[in-house]
Amino acid sequence: MWNVHDLAASKRTNNDTEGWNAKWNRAVGKAGPGYYEAVLQLRLQQADTENVLAQVAAGIPPPPRRRKYVRRDERIAGYLARWKSPTEADIQHNDVIDSARLLRILARLL
């Protein structure tokens, strides 16, 4: 089970790694590339990485995140805030989020 402490402030998945693996598999096109083909693909990946770093250094902003992911992260942050410190209205309406309920909510959102 994952630790969800300070979940909204950190990465929740390994999507960056999965994305790189998917890009690598599409570029190589087979399970076991030869040595020279692997070196060529690694050089192309390095060139792409250097291009992105140059864009960051030049102050070019990254592409915007999709709206649905921004909204999802905002909802998760809201649930976490209510869980950490419920308001008086939450307590009066017996709407305090316990740990198990929080995990169920987060599982549905992810």
URFEN-V405648 format. One line per field, one symbol per residue. ss: DSSP state (H for helix, E for strand, L for the rest). A space follows every 50 residues. Layout:
ss=???
//
This chain:
ss=LLLLLLHHHLLLLLHHHHHHHHHHHHHHLLLLLLHHHHHHHHHHHHHHHH HHHHHHHLLLLLLLLLHHHHHHHHHHHHHHHHHHLLLHHHHHLLLLLLHH HHHHHHHHHL
//
